[in-house]
Amino acid sequence: MSLRSWKFRIEDIIEALDRIFHYVTDLNYDGWMKDQKTIDAVIRNLEIIA
């Protein structure tokens, strides 16, 4: 387990959520399905949260 404090972990989670929100705010389902870069970016940020 990492030695980083829980405060830094929470900050990482909040930052990842903010990034996901920014990536998908104006995106509809069809746009989402056609945008592999956004899909990859969202998945990466979900990994950070997990």
N, C-alpha and C positions, 0 to 999 in steps of 0.2 A: 504494500500500500504506500502511496506517495506521502511524503512528509509535509506537503503543503497544507496550510491551515484551512479549515472549513470556510473561512471568510473568502479566501481566494477562489475556492471551488465554486461558491455561490456566485461570485462575480463572473466567473467563466460561464456559468449557466445562463445568467442574465444577459451577458454579451451575446452568447449563441442564440438565445431567443430573440433578441433585438435584430440580429442579422437575418434570421429566418423571416421575421416579420417584414423587414425591409425588402427581402428578395421576392416575397409573394404578394405584397400589398395590392398591386394593380394587375395581378395575374389571374385570369380565369382558368377553368379546367383545360380547355383546348390549348391555351397558351402554355400551360404547365406541361402538358404532354409533348409539346413540340420543343421544349427548351431543356435539353439534356444538361447544360451547364448549371442551370438553376436547380435542377433535380439533384445533381451531384453536390452542389454547395449546401443545399438543405440537408441532405443525408450526412454530410461531413459535420455539420453543426449538431445534428441529432447524436452523432457519435460522441461529440464533446460533452453533450448533456449526459449521456449514458455513462 
